Amino acid sequence: MKWDYKVISIDKLFQGGEDHDIAVSKDAAMARRSKVGHGLENTLNELGEESWELVALAGDFGIFKKPKN
């Protein structure tokens, strides 16, 4: 089988993680992790709708593949 590949930066994968504030409380840290987690989940679902599958994380990049048409 032949594959198409897509490489996406970690910054783009983790939607909602744009702020770089340091969480000063446990509640703030949990809220930030939840927001970033939901952003990642949304990104993966969007790419999955297009048949992209995450196959690896390499440094600051996510590597996706899907069957070549």
Biopython code that builds the backbone (N, CA, C, O; Angstrom):
import numpy as np
from Bio.PDB.StructureBuilder import StructureBuilder

atoms = [
    (1, "MET", "N", (0.853, -1.177, 0.000)),
    (1, "MET", "CA", (0.000, 0.000, 0.000)),
    (1, "MET", "C", (0.895, 1.236, 0.000)),
    (1, "MET", "O", (1.952, 1.250, 0.632)),
    (2, "LYS", "N", (0.463, 2.268, -0.713)),
    (2, "LYS", "CA", (1.195, 3.535, -0.759)),
    (2, "LYS", "C", (0.498, 4.529, 0.161)),
    (2, "LYS", "O", (-0.711, 4.453, 0.376)),
    (3, "TRP", "N", (1.283, 5.466, 0.704)),
    (3, "TRP", "CA", (0.775, 6.406, 1.708)),
    (3, "TRP", "C", (1.075, 7.847, 1.332)),
    (3, "TRP", "O", (2.085, 8.137, 0.691)),
    (4, "ASP", "N", (0.184, 8.751, 1.740)),
    (4, "ASP", "CA", (0.459, 10.184, 1.759)),
    (4, "ASP", "C", (0.807, 10.528, 3.196)),
    (4, "ASP", "O", (0.248, 9.954, 4.131)),
    (5, "TYR", "N", (1.731, 11.465, 3.373)),
    (5, "TYR", "CA", (2.139, 11.886, 4.717)),
    (5, "TYR", "C", (1.903, 13.370, 4.899)),
    (5, "TYR", "O", (1.937, 14.146, 3.943)),
    (6, "LYS", "N", (1.668, 13.746, 6.128)),
    (6, "LYS", "CA", (1.487, 15.153, 6.493)),
    (6, "LYS", "C", (2.250, 15.375, 7.793)),
    (6, "LYS", "O", (2.157, 14.566, 8.717)),
    (7, "VAL", "N", (3.000, 16.464, 7.867)),
    (7, "VAL", "CA", (3.747, 16.821, 9.067)),
    (7, "VAL", "C", (3.179, 18.134, 9.594)),
    (7, "VAL", "O", (3.079, 19.122, 8.866)),
    (8, "ILE", "N", (2.809, 18.127, 10.872)),
    (8, "ILE", "CA", (2.181, 19.299, 11.487)),
    (8, "ILE", "C", (2.942, 19.662, 12.761)),
    (8, "ILE", "O", (3.300, 18.786, 13.549)),
    (9, "SER", "N", (3.185, 20.954, 12.958)),
    (9, "SER", "CA", (3.905, 21.386, 14.161)),
    (9, "SER", "C", (3.055, 21.150, 15.409)),
    (9, "SER", "O", (1.825, 21.183, 15.363)),
    (10, "ILE", "N", (3.731, 20.915, 16.499)),
    (10, "ILE", "CA", (3.060, 20.690, 17.786)),
    (10, "ILE", "C", (2.175, 21.881, 18.138)),
    (10, "ILE", "O", (1.087, 21.704, 18.685)),
    (11, "ASP", "N", (2.636, 23.097, 17.830)),
    (11, "ASP", "CA", (1.831, 24.291, 18.128)),
    (11, "ASP", "C", (0.474, 24.231, 17.449)),
    (11, "ASP", "O", (-0.530, 24.634, 18.037)),
    (12, "LYS", "N", (0.430, 23.737, 16.231)),
    (12, "LYS", "CA", (-0.841, 23.638, 15.507)),
    (12, "LYS", "C", (-1.692, 22.486, 16.047)),
    (12, "LYS", "O", (-2.919, 22.580, 16.078)),
    (13, "LEU", "N", (-1.040, 21.396, 16.474)),
    (13, "LEU", "CA", (-1.789, 20.255, 17.017)),
    (13, "LEU", "C", (-2.511, 20.620, 18.313)),
    (13, "LEU", "O", (-3.660, 20.232, 18.522)),
    (14, "PHE", "N", (-1.838, 21.360, 19.169)),
    (14, "PHE", "CA", (-2.387, 21.685, 20.483)),
    (14, "PHE", "C", (-3.115, 23.025, 20.449)),
    (14, "PHE", "O", (-2.642, 24.012, 21.013)),
    (15, "GLN", "N", (-4.264, 23.053, 19.787)),
    (15, "GLN", "CA", (-5.089, 24.262, 19.750)),
    (15, "GLN", "C", (-5.485, 24.636, 21.178)),
    (15, "GLN", "O", (-5.787, 23.767, 21.996)),
    (16, "GLY", "N", (-5.480, 25.916, 21.460)),
    (16, "GLY", "CA", (-5.865, 26.355, 22.791)),
    (16, "GLY", "C", (-4.688, 26.469, 23.731)),
    (16, "GLY", "O", (-4.856, 26.867, 24.884)),
    (17, "GLY", "N", (-3.513, 26.133, 23.270)),
    (17, "GLY", "CA", (-2.329, 26.215, 24.113)),
    (17, "GLY", "C", (-1.468, 27.421, 23.787)),
    (17, "GLY", "O", (-0.270, 27.429, 24.070)),
    (18, "GLU", "N", (-2.079, 28.448, 23.190)),
    (18, "GLU", "CA", (-1.305, 29.608, 22.747)),
    (18, "GLU", "C", (-0.789, 30.461, 23.894)),
    (18, "GLU", "O", (0.247, 31.115, 23.772)),
    (19, "ASP", "N", (-1.520, 30.453, 25.019)),
    (19, "ASP", "CA", (-1.035, 31.284, 26.117)),
    (19, "ASP", "C", (0.163, 30.587, 26.754)),
    (19, "ASP", "O", (0.236, 29.359, 26.805)),
    (20, "HIS", "N", (1.083, 31.385, 27.230)),
    (20, "HIS", "CA", (2.283, 30.835, 27.849)),
    (20, "HIS", "C", (2.371, 31.253, 29.313)),
    (20, "HIS", "O", (3.455, 31.296, 29.896)),
    (21, "ASP", "N", (1.219, 31.558, 29.894)),
    (21, "ASP", "CA", (1.194, 31.925, 31.305)),
    (21, "ASP", "C", (1.505, 30.712, 32.153)),
    (21, "ASP", "O", (1.161, 29.583, 31.804)),
    (22, "ILE", "N", (2.150, 30.958, 33.251)),
    (22, "ILE", "CA", (2.430, 29.896, 34.204)),
    (22, "ILE", "C", (1.235, 29.781, 35.135)),
    (22, "ILE", "O", (0.818, 30.769, 35.741)),
    (23, "ALA", "N", (0.689, 28.591, 35.250)),
    (23, "ALA", "CA", (-0.441, 28.371, 36.153)),
    (23, "ALA", "C", (0.080, 28.460, 37.584)),
    (23, "ALA", "O", (1.032, 27.772, 37.954)),
    (24, "VAL", "N", (-0.550, 29.307, 38.378)),
    (24, "VAL", "CA", (-0.072, 29.525, 39.747)),
    (24, "VAL", "C", (-0.862, 28.727, 40.777)),
    (24, "VAL", "O", (-0.553, 28.781, 41.968)),
    (25, "SER", "N", (-1.846, 28.008, 40.348)),
    (25, "SER", "CA", (-2.601, 27.178, 41.275)),
    (25, "SER", "C", (-2.891, 25.831, 40.624)),
    (25, "SER", "O", (-2.839, 25.680, 39.404)),
    (26, "LYS", "N", (-3.195, 24.873, 41.467)),
    (26, "LYS", "CA", (-3.523, 23.547, 40.961)),
    (26, "LYS", "C", (-4.764, 23.607, 40.071)),
    (26, "LYS", "O", (-4.804, 22.955, 39.027)),
    (27, "ASP", "N", (-5.771, 24.376, 40.468)),
    (27, "ASP", "CA", (-6.995, 24.519, 39.680)),
    (27, "ASP", "C", (-6.709, 25.146, 38.315)),
    (27, "ASP", "O", (-7.248, 24.706, 37.299)),
    (28, "ALA", "N", (-5.860, 26.176, 38.297)),
    (28, "ALA", "CA", (-5.517, 26.835, 37.035)),
    (28, "ALA", "C", (-4.754, 25.878, 36.119)),
    (28, "ALA", "O", (-4.975, 25.858, 34.908)),
    (29, "ALA", "N", (-3.858, 25.089, 36.706)),
    (29, "ALA", "CA", (-3.091, 24.128, 35.920)),
    (29, "ALA", "C", (-4.021, 23.062, 35.330)),
    (29, "ALA", "O", (-3.875, 22.691, 34.166)),
    (30, "MET", "N", (-4.966, 22.572, 36.119)),
    (30, "MET", "CA", (-5.908, 21.560, 35.639)),
    (30, "MET", "C", (-6.796, 22.127, 34.536)),
    (30, "MET", "O", (-7.083, 21.440, 33.555)),
    (31, "ALA", "N", (-7.231, 23.378, 34.692)),
    (31, "ALA", "CA", (-8.074, 24.018, 33.673)),
    (31, "ALA", "C", (-7.299, 24.180, 32.370)),
    (31, "ALA", "O", (-7.843, 23.951, 31.289)),
    (32, "ARG", "N", (-6.029, 24.574, 32.470)),
    (32, "ARG", "CA", (-5.210, 24.756, 31.270)),
    (32, "ARG", "C", (-4.992, 23.417, 30.566)),
    (32, "ARG", "O", (-5.111, 23.337, 29.344)),
    (33, "ARG", "N", (-4.672, 22.360, 31.329)),
    (33, "ARG", "CA", (-4.483, 21.035, 30.730)),
    (33, "ARG", "C", (-5.755, 20.560, 30.042)),
    (33, "ARG", "O", (-5.704, 19.957, 28.971)),
    (34, "SER", "N", (-6.885, 20.833, 30.660)),
    (34, "SER", "CA", (-8.163, 20.431, 30.070)),
    (34, "SER", "C", (-8.400, 21.159, 28.751)),
    (34, "SER", "O", (-8.813, 20.550, 27.764)),
    (35, "LYS", "N", (-8.136, 22.465, 28.739)),
    (35, "LYS", "CA", (-8.326, 23.272, 27.528)),
    (35, "LYS", "C", (-7.414, 22.777, 26.405)),
    (35, "LYS", "O", (-7.854, 22.621, 25.266)),
    (36, "VAL", "N", (-6.154, 22.534, 26.729)),
    (36, "VAL", "CA", (-5.197, 22.066, 25.724)),
    (36, "VAL", "C", (-5.568, 20.662, 25.258)),
    (36, "VAL", "O", (-5.473, 20.356, 24.070)),
    (37, "GLY", "N", (-5.992, 19.803, 26.191)),
    (37, "GLY", "CA", (-6.406, 18.445, 25.823)),
    (37, "GLY", "C", (-7.578, 18.439, 24.867)),
    (37, "GLY", "O", (-7.602, 17.671, 23.905)),
    (38, "HIS", "N", (-8.555, 19.299, 25.133)),
    (38, "HIS", "CA", (-9.710, 19.393, 24.231)),
    (38, "HIS", "C", (-9.282, 19.926, 22.863)),
    (38, "HIS", "O", (-9.791, 19.484, 21.833)),
    (39, "GLY", "N", (-8.347, 20.874, 22.860)),
    (39, "GLY", "CA", (-7.838, 21.399, 21.584)),
    (39, "GLY", "C", (-7.155, 20.321, 20.771)),
    (39, "GLY", "O", (-7.355, 20.233, 19.559)),
    (40, "LEU", "N", (-6.342, 19.493, 21.431)),
    (40, "LEU", "CA", (-5.667, 18.392, 20.735)),
    (40, "LEU", "C", (-6.689, 17.396, 20.209)),
    (40, "LEU", "O", (-6.593, 16.936, 19.071)),
    (41, "GLU", "N", (-7.663, 17.068, 21.041)),
    (41, "GLU", "CA", (-8.711, 16.125, 20.623)),
    (41, "GLU", "C", (-9.461, 16.654, 19.398)),
    (41, "GLU", "O", (-9.731, 15.904, 18.460)),
    (42, "ASN", "N", (-9.794, 17.936, 19.410)),
    (42, "ASN", "CA", (-10.494, 18.534, 18.265)),
    (42, "ASN", "C", (-9.642, 18.468, 16.999)),
    (42, "ASN", "O", (-10.146, 18.147, 15.923)),
    (43, "THR", "N", (-8.356, 18.773, 17.130)),
    (43, "THR", "CA", (-7.456, 18.726, 15.971)),
    (43, "THR", "C", (-7.363, 17.316, 15.417)),
    (43, "THR", "O", (-7.440, 17.114, 14.205)),
    (44, "LEU", "N", (-7.195, 16.324, 16.314)),
    (44, "LEU", "CA", (-7.103, 14.937, 15.856)),
    (44, "LEU", "C", (-8.396, 14.484, 15.194)),
    (44, "LEU", "O", (-8.361, 13.765, 14.195)),
    (45, "ASN", "N", (-9.537, 14.897, 15.738)),
    (45, "ASN", "CA", (-10.824, 14.540, 15.126)),
    (45, "ASN", "C", (-10.977, 15.175, 13.746)),
    (45, "ASN", "O", (-11.467, 14.533, 12.817)),
    (46, "GLU", "N", (-10.558, 16.440, 13.610)),
    (46, "GLU", "CA", (-10.631, 17.110, 12.307)),
    (46, "GLU", "C", (-9.770, 16.378, 11.280)),
    (46, "GLU", "O", (-10.211, 16.135, 10.157)),
    (47, "LEU", "N", (-8.552, 16.030, 11.662)),
    (47, "LEU", "CA", (-7.665, 15.320, 10.742)),
    (47, "LEU", "C", (-8.188, 13.914, 10.458)),
    (47, "LEU", "O", (-8.067, 13.420, 9.337)),
    (48, "GLY", "N", (-8.766, 13.276, 11.461)),
    (48, "GLY", "CA", (-9.346, 11.950, 11.272)),
    (48, "GLY", "C", (-10.494, 11.961, 10.282)),
    (48, "GLY", "O", (-10.670, 11.013, 9.517)),
    (49, "GLU", "N", (-11.278, 13.035, 10.293)),
    (49, "GLU", "CA", (-12.381, 13.167, 9.323)),
    (49, "GLU", "C", (-11.854, 13.168, 7.899)),
    (49, "GLU", "O", (-12.557, 12.776, 6.968)),
    (50, "GLU", "N", (-10.602, 13.615, 7.732)),
    (50, "GLU", "CA", (-9.965, 13.636, 6.414)),
    (50, "GLU", "C", (-9.130, 12.374, 6.190)),
    (50, "GLU", "O", (-8.352, 12.301, 5.239)),
    (51, "SER", "N", (-9.292, 11.384, 7.066)),
    (51, "SER", "CA", (-8.607, 10.083, 7.004)),
    (51, "SER", "C", (-7.139, 10.119, 7.413)),
    (51, "SER", "O", (-6.422, 9.145, 7.178)),
    (52, "TRP", "N", (-6.664, 11.216, 8.021)),
    (52, "TRP", "CA", (-5.286, 11.265, 8.500)),
    (52, "TRP", "C", (-5.190, 10.540, 9.828)),
    (52, "TRP", "O", (-6.052, 10.696, 10.693)),
    (53, "GLU", "N", (-4.142, 9.750, 9.988)),
    (53, "GLU", "CA", (-3.892, 8.985, 11.205)),
    (53, "GLU", "C", (-2.537, 9.393, 11.776)),
    (53, "GLU", "O", (-1.531, 9.386, 11.066)),
    (54, "LEU", "N", (-2.513, 9.750, 13.069)),
    (54, "LEU", "CA", (-1.257, 10.094, 13.725)),
    (54, "LEU", "C", (-0.426, 8.825, 13.871)),
    (54, "LEU", "O", (-0.882, 7.841, 14.453)),
    (55, "VAL", "N", (0.801, 8.851, 13.339)),
    (55, "VAL", "CA", (1.654, 7.667, 13.417)),
    (55, "VAL", "C", (2.890, 7.888, 14.279)),
    (55, "VAL", "O", (3.509, 6.924, 14.729)),
    (56, "ALA", "N", (3.261, 9.160, 14.516)),
    (56, "ALA", "CA", (4.455, 9.415, 15.322)),
    (56, "ALA", "C", (4.500, 10.871, 15.758)),
    (56, "ALA", "O", (3.935, 11.754, 15.113)),
    (57, "LEU", "N", (5.181, 11.092, 16.860)),
    (57, "LEU", "CA", (5.577, 12.426, 17.279)),
    (57, "LEU", "C", (7.095, 12.444, 17.186)),
    (57, "LEU", "O", (7.768, 11.590, 17.763)),
    (58, "ALA", "N", (7.630, 13.412, 16.464)),
    (58, "ALA", "CA", (9.074, 13.510, 16.265)),
    (58, "ALA", "C", (9.502, 14.934, 16.575)),
    (58, "ALA", "O", (9.255, 15.849, 15.789)),
    (59, "GLY", "N", (10.139, 15.120, 17.712)),
    (59, "GLY", "CA", (10.539, 16.465, 18.105)),
    (59, "GLY", "C", (9.321, 17.349, 18.269)),
    (59, "GLY", "O", (8.444, 17.054, 19.080)),
    (60, "ASP", "N", (9.259, 18.412, 17.520)),
    (60, "ASP", "CA", (8.148, 19.371, 17.597)),
    (60, "ASP", "C", (7.103, 19.142, 16.521)),
    (60, "ASP", "O", (6.382, 20.071, 16.156)),
    (61, "PHE", "N", (7.005, 17.914, 16.003)),
    (61, "PHE", "CA", (6.094, 17.645, 14.896)),
    (61, "PHE", "C", (5.295, 16.364, 15.112)),
    (61, "PHE", "O", (5.782, 15.394, 15.693)),
    (62, "GLY", "N", (4.050, 16.389, 14.627)),
    (62, "GLY", "CA", (3.232, 15.193, 14.548)),
    (62, "GLY", "C", (3.257, 14.721, 13.106)),
    (62, "GLY", "O", (3.122, 15.526, 12.185)),
    (63, "ILE", "N", (3.428, 13.422, 12.903)),
    (63, "ILE", "CA", (3.478, 12.858, 11.562)),
    (63, "ILE", "C", (2.208, 12.020, 11.350)),
    (63, "ILE", "O", (1.900, 11.124, 12.136)),
    (64, "PHE", "N", (1.497, 12.330, 10.289)),
    (64, "PHE", "CA", (0.239, 11.675, 9.958)),
    (64, "PHE", "C", (0.376, 10.979, 8.616)),
    (64, "PHE", "O", (1.185, 11.372, 7.776)),
    (65, "LYS", "N", (-0.432, 9.931, 8.426)),
    (65, "LYS", "CA", (-0.469, 9.268, 7.122)),
    (65, "LYS", "C", (-1.891, 8.866, 6.803)),
    (65, "LYS", "O", (-2.739, 8.728, 7.684)),
    (66, "LYS", "N", (-2.129, 8.679, 5.497)),
    (66, "LYS", "CA", (-3.398, 8.128, 5.020)),
    (66, "LYS", "C", (-3.120, 7.413, 3.711)),
    (66, "LYS", "O", (-2.159, 7.746, 3.017)),
    (67, "PRO", "N", (-3.947, 6.433, 3.363)),
    (67, "PRO", "CA", (-3.734, 5.722, 2.104)),
    (67, "PRO", "C", (-3.759, 6.691, 0.914)),
    (67, "PRO", "O", (-4.592, 7.594, 0.835)),
    (68, "LYS", "N", (-2.829, 6.470, 0.010)),
    (68, "LYS", "CA", (-2.762, 7.288, -1.211)),
    (68, "LYS", "C", (-3.926, 6.905, -2.098)),
    (68, "LYS", "O", (-4.237, 5.723, -2.245)),
    (69, "ASN", "N", (-4.574, 7.902, -2.692)),
    (69, "ASN", "CA", (-5.701, 7.649, -3.611)),
    (69, "ASN", "C", (-5.229, 7.115, -4.928)),
    (69, "ASN", "O", (-6.042, 6.849, -5.813)),
]
sb = StructureBuilder()
sb.init_structure("model")
sb.init_model(0)
sb.init_chain("A")
sb.init_seg("    ")
for serial, (resi, resn, name, xyz) in enumerate(atoms, 1):
    if name == "N":
        sb.init_residue(resn, " ", resi, " ")
    sb.init_atom(name, np.array(xyz, "f"), 0.0, 1.0, " ", f" {name:<3s}", serial, name[0])
structure = sb.get_structure()
